[in-house]
Amino acid sequence: MGSLETTAKPLLSLALIVEPDRQRLARFVIDAVGALGGDVFSASVRVVLMLDTLRNTGLSENTTLHVQLMAQDREVFLEWDNTRFTISMLPAAPATPLLNKLAEQLRFASESADPELLKRRNRQISEDLERYMLNAAEQMAEMESMLEKKKQELEASIRHAETDALTGLYNRGAYDLRLRESLLRSQRQDEPMCLLLFDLDYFKQINDTYGHQFGDEYLKKMADVMRGSVREHVDILCRMGGDEFAAITFCDLKIAERIATKVLEGMNGKVSIGIAQCRAEDNTQTLVARSDAALYEAKRCGRGRHASEHEMTPNVMGHP
């Protein structure tokens, strides 16, 4: 007996009249793929092809094209007229509650603007585009403006993909990339750089005793304490996953130890920290191994303290 094909789930319906409608559709499509766990970068390439396809339909103020964003099994696609355009193949078929929630969010976002105001703006934009067509220099300026907007949207999408949703710090994937970049920068410019690894002490017991909501707030507190202990827009903070965090600091070991002490104070001495400074011969594996060994030493000696590679003798908060 053959398997039944999953019914396609409508996520969003949009009426396209002018170019800004297509840009809004592109933004919604990329947001939807990201929310469903798809590959945003591959989807962005498909969206560019989709925009070119839609432009070839020759839309005008008197022509409206109705487009639907759909999800079926693992496929996310667009439908208009007799056209079906695949945007992304998801790693797994999303659950119905997730699809329903996403559809509601997209509906709210698409309806947030006043429809009549949007029509007036669309008419004005259409008139502006016609004037730009009369002047090659102005047309080029408009194209550059549109490219800049796409660049900003892509940068925003990349930032979203690199951010841990709970704490707002960089996530594990971004950490791996930033650590490689920072190591090369340190070695190339002969600039001191330290890696600090953090492990919240007895976090599982905290979660089990007070519940996951309290645990989430505890993780957010750790992120805030870390932010307050380093230089904004200079040092790099990451949540590795669970109760593990990392800081890439552009300073020597002594200053890194001060940062660790400040974090210990902010967390009431309930975090273990390992610190290692980058060496000329280091790669990411050797630097992480030394910082991890220092973290293990801090835990072995009773937790609630930091240990540095040069001494491997931990300092209890407030006590040398």
Secondary structure as UniProt FT lines:
FT   STRAND          9..16
FT   HELIX           19..35
FT   TURN            36..37
FT   HELIX           40..55
FT   TURN            56..57
FT   TURN            61..62
FT   STRAND          65..72
FT   TURN            73..74
FT   STRAND          75..80
FT   TURN            81..82
FT   STRAND          83..89
FT   HELIX           96..111
FT   HELIX           115..133
FT   HELIX           136..162
FT   TURN            165..167
FT   HELIX           172..189
FT   STRAND          194..200
FT   TURN            201..202
FT   HELIX           203..210
FT   HELIX           212..227
FT   TURN            228..229
FT   TURN            232..234
FT   STRAND          236..241
FT   TURN            242..243
FT   STRAND          244..249
FT   HELIX           253..266
FT   TURN            267..269
FT   STRAND          271..277
FT   TURN            280..281
FT   HELIX           284..300
FT   TURN            301..302
FT   STRAND          305..308
FT   TURN            309..311
FT   STRAND          315..316
FT   TURN            317..318
//
